Amino acid sequence: MHPVTAEVTERIVERSRDTRADYLQRMEVARSAGVGRAKLSCANWAHAFAAESDEDKQTMRNPMAPNVAIVSAYNDMLSAHQPLERFPAIIRQAAREVGATAQYAGGVPAMCDGVTQGRPGMELSLFSRDVIAMATAVALTHDAFDAALMLGICDKIVPGLTMGALSFGHLPVIFVPGGPMTSGISNGQKAKVRALYAQGQATREELLDSEMASYHGPGTCTFYGTANSNQMMMEMTGLHLPGSAFVHPNTPLRDALVAAAPKRAIEIRDGSNAYTPMAQVVDAKSLVNALAGLLATGGSTNHTLHLIAMARSAGIQIRWEDFDDLSAVTPLIARVYPNGSEDVNAFQAAGGMAFVIRQLLDSGLAHDDVMTVAGPGLRRFQTEPFLDGGKLVWREGTARSLNPDILRPVDNPFQNHGGLRLMKGPLGRAVMKTSAVKPEHLVIEAPAIVFEDQDALLAAYHRGELNKNFIAVVRFQGPRANGMPELHNLTPPLGVLLDKGFKVALVTDGRMSGASGKVPAAIHVTPEAADGGPLAYVRNGDVICVDAHKGTLEIKLDPKALMAREPAKAPGSAPGYGRELFGLMRRAAGPADAGACSLFEAA
């Protein structure tokens, strides 16, 4: 193992010793109680399968016949989730083939950040993760299952499903993805039209034509944002069948992988020789593997929140310092839009996850001695699935990159670090994604222009007031203020200003999209302004320095003088669009560096 990877893993294990032991004890109590349906009364169990087919009813009368839960985030609003409509039928039939049953145990909400960007609904986005976790628990709490399949792909959905399923970590759990859509127009073309529209040089019709040519069919959006980072992490954590992440939906190979999932879940149920509960798969080493994959591929900054919350659900404590230290030694070996010009389909063709995992294992940056749903060892995930005469088989993935513009070996990376920095200073703690930022933009010192929301910044831009060097401070965007919405709509105008030659950066207690990267941005600032953080005391004209080389977030003002000012008042979350229903979650939310979660008691 690389010494830093080993040291970070060991300190995670040590700081988590008590909380992990408590979690594992709860899972053992759940397991020792026996298979849930064996404890149900006849009336309760009859309720559970009253609507099943006669064939399935006869199977479910057998107390030894396994029953698999399906928890799905299907809806038609997410292109990535629309293919999930077909999956339950495939899963049920596959279960029948091995003398088992599968039931759609429950659905969870799945909102699309791409639809809600810049809209009031974005204030519900982060907390939808916590709602999904709770909805997953509701689905599984019927306690009638031997294993569970999680059907979900996009931004908050996979973290929420993970958090909820970990409450039932005594069960085997396999995540069943849907895969990316086929490639549309190039990302360069899309970005160009967006920039032209931001400058008023393209019409709305031209913009819509461009976006429709990009987002054009079923499957995940093909840029490497949070959704596709999720899929990478599920491979690195061992919760997918190997090579499942980036196979297109509605293809024979995808359908074969879907059918294989319930059969494998049944093989690893309690009572089998290969019993593999989720609590055993998700441990400190597998989470460090997920972190290594995130850094090596330039994944979404949203996971500086989600990975922490997911880990806490398994009794494991990860901190931003762990991200920072691993980033310093994990080379960036993938360039996928927005960190490069090509999409995830080109990434898959160049070698994909099998190549990435082989590189990380060979260099000691990931742990092989982990348990996965496919069996012991992460090496199983350097294989790729194929159909051989209609039969699903796995073969070794390529040992060399088939396109060095997209994938490179660890000894010849795009950069020698993972492109994620912990930023610290008088303004608080933040994270910054540097992998897509040009070197000349990694240090920005300029006067602050303070905005209470993103609409105010956009209005100032359209009035022509921002053609100068400045640091945009967009505050009261944290989880307690308004649910921590993504501020991706700020990327096009700020990017235009960068292209004009101005020194521009963003400092915010909000989030940026997993697809962001060009603009230097210190995000997730904590403590947030609404919780008394220093951002509440910043005024227009204060000189701020964002230095990604040093990892510093400074204001050229004595900290005592800063905090002696009268703080700005938080406007809070406006009512409407369902936001009024989430007041309790805003009040309960923890800080960003603890996962910005409303489900955990304060540490």
N, C-alpha and C positions, 0 to 999 in steps of 0.2 A: 504494500500500500504506500501511496505517497505520504510522507510524514505529516503534512498538513491535513490531508483527508483523514488520516488515522487519528490525529489529535482532536480535530473538530468532532469526529464521531464519538470519541471517548468522553469528551466534555459534555456532549449532549446526553449520553448514557448516564453520566454521573449526576448532572443537574436534574435528570428526569427519574432518578432511581425510585423515589417515593411515589410519584404520581403514576409512573408506569406500573409499579407493583400493585397499586390500588386498582388500576384499570384491568390488569391481567387477573386479579383476584375476582373482580366482578364478572369477567368473561368465564372463568372457571365455574363460578356458582351457576351461571346460566347454562353452561354445558352439562354440569352434573345433575341438573334437574331433568335431563332427558329430552327426547324429541317432543316438541310442543304438542303435537296432535295426540300423543299417547296420554296426555294429561287432560285433554278435553273430554267433557261428558259426551254421551252419544248425541244429545240434542245440539250441543255446541258444534260438534264435528259435522253433523248432518247439515247444519246451517252453512258451514264452510264450503260444501260442494253441492248444494241443492240444485244449482243451475247448470252443473256440468253434464256432459253427454253420458249416456248409459255406459258406454265403454269406460270413460274415466271414472264414473261412480264405482264401477266394479273394482277398478284398480285401487281407488282411494279407500275402499272397505278393508283392504289388506293393510294391516298395521306396519308391515315391513316395506311397503312400496314408497319410495321417496317422492316428496312433493317440493317443487322448486318455485320460489316467489319471483315474479317479474315486477320490478318497479320501473316505471317508464316516464320520461319527460316528453313524450310525443306531443307535438302540436304542428299545425300547418304554417305558423308564423316564422318558424326557424327553418331555414333550408336544410340545416344539418339534422334536424329532428324529424322532418317530414318522412324520411325513409323508415323511421321507427314504427310507423303504422303497420307495416307488414311483419315486423319481427315476432310478435307474440304467437302468430299462427305457425311460423317456422319453428319456434321454440317448443310449442306444445307438441307438434308432430315429432320432433326429435326426442322429446322426453318419452313419448309413447313407445318409440322404437326400442327403448331400453327398460320398459316395464315401469315407467314413472309417470308422473303428471307435473304439469306446470300451470300456475294460475297467475293471472294479472292481479297482483296484490294491491296495487295502488298507483295513482298517477301523482306526479309532482309538477308544480308550475315551472315554466321555462320561458322567461322573457328574453327578447333579443335586444342586446345593447346597440346593435346596428340600427334598429328601428327607433329606439328611444334616445339616441344621442342628441344632446342639446334640448331635450324635451322634459317636462315635469316628471314623466315616468322614470327617468334615469335616477331619481332620488329613491326609488324603491329597489334599484338594481342590486346593490351590495347586500341588503337585508333579505333579498329573495334567496340568497344562499342559505341563510339561517332558517327561512321558511321551508326550503327544500329539505334541509336536514330533519326538521321536525316532521314534515310530511312523509319522509322515508321511514321514520320511526313509527308513525301511525300505520303505515302499510305493513310493516313487519311485526308489529306488536300483537297481531292475531296469533302469533306463536304456533303456526301450523306448518312450518317449513323446515326442510333439511338443508337448504342452500338458497341463495338469492342471486339474481342477475340484475345489474343496474344498467338501464338503457338511458344514456345521456351523454352529451358531447360538449356543449358550449360553456360559456364563461363561468357563471356562478353555479351551474348545474352539477358538473362533476365534483367540485369541492363540496357542495351541499350533500350530494348523494354519498360521498365518502364519509363525511361527518356523521350522517344519519346511520349509515350501514355499520360504522364502527361501534355504535351502541349495541349492535348485535354481532359483535366480532367473534363470537363462538361459532358462527355459521361460516361456511365457505361462501365467498362473494366474488363474482367475476363481472367485470365491466365489459359491456358489449357496445362497441362504437359503430358508427354508421359510415365513416369515411368522408373524404373531401369531394366537392364537386369537381367536374372537369375544368380545365383552365379556360378562361375567357380572354379578354384583351389583356395586354401586358400591364403590369403594375405601373410601369413608367408612363404609359398612355393615360391610365386612370389618374395618376398623381398630377400630370400636366393639365388635364381638363379641370381638376379640382382647383389648382392654383389659378388658372385663367378665370374660373368662376369667382374665386375670392377677390380677384382684381377687377371684376365687372367686365371681363373681356370674353366671357362665354355665357350663353343664355341658359336658363333653367332647363329648356328642352334638350340642349346639347349636353348638359350635365347629366340629365336623366338617361339619355341614350347611352352615355359612357358608363354610368353605374349599372344599367341593365345588361350591358355587354360584359361586365365584370361579374356581377351576381346574377347568374343566368339559369341555375338548375339546382337539383337536390344535392345536398352535401354541405360540409363546412365551407365557409369562405376560405379561399385558398391562400390568403396571406398568413404569415406566422404570428398570429395574435394569441389571445388567451385560449380560444377554443382548441387550436392545434397544439398549443403548449400543454393543455390538459391531456391530450392524447399521447404526447411524448412522455409526460409524467406517469401515466398509467402503465406504459411499457416499462419505464425505468423502475417503477415500484413493484412490478410483477403482478398487476391486477388484470391485465389483458391476457388473452391468448397471444403468443408471440407473433409479432408482425401484423397485428390487427389494425393498427392506428390509421394507416393511410391507403387503404384499399377502397376503391370507389363504391358507392352504394348501387344497389340494383344490378349487381353483377353476380355471376355464378360463384366466384370466389368469396365475395362478401356473404352471400347466402350460406355458403358452406361453413364459414367462420361463425355465423350466427347459430347454425344448427349444432356446431361442435361445442358451443359454450355450455348449454344445459347438460350435455353428456359428460363433459369434464367436471362440472359442478357436482354431479351425482357421484362421479368416481372419487371425489375428495371429501365426501360427506363424513360426518361422524359415524363411526362404526366400520369404516373401510380401512384398509391398510395404508391408505395415502391421505388420511384426514389432514386437511389444510385449512384451518380457520383463518378468517381475515385478520384476526388479532396477531397471528403468527407471521403473516405476510407483511403487514405494515408495522415496521419497527424502526429503530434509529438508523440502522444501516440502509434499509430500503428508502427511507426518506432522504438520507444523504445522497443516495443514488439519484433520486428525483431532482435534488438540488443541483447535482453535478450536470445532469442532462439539461436543466434549465439554463445554466451558465454556459455550457459548451455550445448550445444552439442559439443563444441570444433570445431566450424566451420572454414571456410577458412579465412586466413588473407587478401585475396584479397578484402574482404568486408570492410576492413578499408579504402579502396578507393571507392568501389562501393556504399556503403550505403551513404557515404557523397555526392557523385555525384547524386544519386537518390533523396536524401532529398533536395538538392539544386534545383532540377527540380520542386519540390513542394513548394518552398519558405521557406524551413526549413534548419536551419544551425546546423549541427552536427559536433562535434570536437573530436579529439582523446582523450581528457580529459574525454569525456562522456563514451567512450569505457572503459577507464582505471578505472574510478570510479565505473561503473556498474560491471566490471569484478571482482572487489574486494569483491563484496557482492553476486554475482551470482554463486552458486556452479556448478561444472561440474557434470552433472547427466547422461551423455552418454559417452560411450567409443566405438567408431566406427573407424575402420582403416582409417588413420594411427595413431589415438590415442588409438587404441585397436586392437585386433586380428580379430574381426568379421566385416562383411560388412553391408550395409544399409538394405539388406533383413533380416538379423538377427535382426537389430534394429527395423524394422517394425514388425516382428514376436513377439518381446519382449514387444511391446506396442506402439512403434512409436510416431508420433507426438501427437496423442490424449493423451498419457500418459505425454509427456513433457509439453504440454499446460496445462493440469490439475494441474501438479505440480507447474508450474510457477504462475498460477492464485491463487492456494490455499495458496501459500507462499507470495503473494503480490509483486512478481517480474515482473509481466506483468499486463497490464490494460485490464479489461473486458469491460469497458465502451467505446468501439470503434464501429464503423460501419464496416461491412464486406459485401462482395457481397452476402453472405448467409443471411444477416439480422443483427440486432443489437446484439453486444456481442460476445467476443472471445470464450465464453463457447461453442458456436456452433461447435467449432473446436476440442473439446475433444470427438467428435463422430467419428465413422468410417462408411464408405459406404459398403453396402452389396447388393446382389441381392436376393430378396425374391419372388420366382415364376416368375423371369424375371423382376421384378419391382425394381428400385433403391430406397433403403431406407437407413436411417442412424440410427445407434444404439450407445449407450454410449460405449466409449472405456474402456479398462481395467483400473481399479483404482490402480492396483498393477503391478509391473514389473514382467514379465514372465521369465526374465533372468537377475538376478542381476549382472552378469558379463558384461552386455551391458547397462542396464538401471537401475538407482536407484532413490529412492525418494530424495527430497531436504534435508531431515533430516539425510540421510546416503549417502552422495555423494562420488564420486571418489576423489574429492578434494574440498576444501571450497571456491575456487575462479574459475573464468572462464578461466584462463590460457592465458590471453592476457595482455601484459604489454606495457605501454607507456614508452619508454626509452628516457632519456634526458641527455645532457651533452655537453662538448665542441665540440663534433663531430656532434652535431645537434639533431634532434628529429627523433625517429624511433619507430617501433612496433616490438614486439617479441611474438611469440606463444610459450607458455611454457607447454601446456597441454600434449604434447607427449615427452617432454625433461626429461631425468632422473635427479633427484635432484642433483647429483654430477656434472652435467654439467650446472647448472644454473648460476654459477659464473666462468668465464674464464678470466684469466689475462695472457697475453703472447705477444711476439713480433709480430708485424705486418709483413705480406708478402703481398705486394701490386700487384694487377693484374688489367689491363685495360679492360679485358673481361674474360668471363668464359673459353674460349678455352685456354688461357694462364695458368689458374689454372689446367685444365685437363692435359695439356702437362707436367706441372711440376710434377703432381701426377704420371703420367706414366713414368717419368724419375727417379722416386724414391726420389725426393727432398723434400717431405713433411712428412717424417716419423719423426715428432718432434712436440713439442707444438708450436702453432701459431694461430694468428687471421688472417683469410683471408679477406683482404679488396678488394672487387671487385667493382670498381667505374666506373663512366661514363655509368651507366645503368639506369639512371632516365628518366622520360618522355621527357625532353628537349634534352637529349643526343641522345637517340636511340629508344625512344618509350617505355622504361621500360619493357623489356622482362622478362619472368619468367626464373629463373636459376635452375630449378629442376634437371637438369643433374648433378649439383654439389652434390646433396644429396647422391648418392651411394658412391663416393670416400671419401667424408668427413665422412660419416657414418662408412666406413671401418676403417678410422683412429681413430675414437672414439672407435670402438670395439677393436682396438689394444692397447688402453690405453692412447692415446695421448690427451692432452687438446687442443681442436680445436673448433673454432667458426667462424661465418661468419658475416661480417659487409658490407652492400651494400646499394646503392641507387636504386637497382633494386628490383624485386619481387621474391618470391619463389612460387612454385606451391601450390594450395590448398591441395595437397596431402602430402606436406612436414611437418616436425615436429620434427624428431629425433635429428636433428643438431641444436644446439643453434644458432639463427640467428637474428641479429638486421637488419631489412629490411625496405625499403621505406625511407631510411635516407633523411631528408630534412633540409636545402637546399641541393639539389643534387650537385655533383661535377661540372657538366657542368654549373651550375648557380652560381658558386663561393663559393660553400659549403666547409666546412673544410676538407672533404674527399680528395679534390684536393691537399691538402697540406701535407698529410700523406706520410711518407717514410718508406721503409723497415727497420725493427729493432725498430721502435717506439713501446713502450709498451702500449697496449690498454687493458682496463678492461671492460668486458661486465657483468654487475651484474643485473640479473633479479629479485633478491630479493629487491634491492633498486630502480630498474628502472633507472639505470645510464649507460651511454655510455661515458666512459672517456678515455683520452689519458694522459699518464704520462709525460706531457710536458706543460709548461706555454702557455696558449692560445695565448698570444701576440707573443711569439717566434714561435709558429706554424704558425700563419697567416702572419708572417714576411717573410716566405719562398716564393720562386718562385713557383706558382702553376703549377701542371701538366697540359698539354694541352689536351683538349678533342678531341679524335679522330673523334667523330661524327658518324653519321649513314652512312654506306657505301651504294652506289647505287646498284641497281639490286633487283630482287624479289619484285618489286613494292614499295620498300622503298622510292624511290625518289618522289613518289606521295604524301607522307605524311609530306613533309617538313613544310608546313604551320601549320599542327597540332602540330608538335614538337615545333615550335616557339611559338604557342599560348597556349601550355599546362601550366596549373597551377601546383602548388606544390602538392606533394603526400598528405599532410595533408588537402588539399582542394579538394581531389578527383582525382587529376592528369587528369583533364578534359580540353579539348580544346574548349568547347562550351560556357563557361561562361566568362564574363568579369571579370577582376581581382577585387577581393573584396576590 
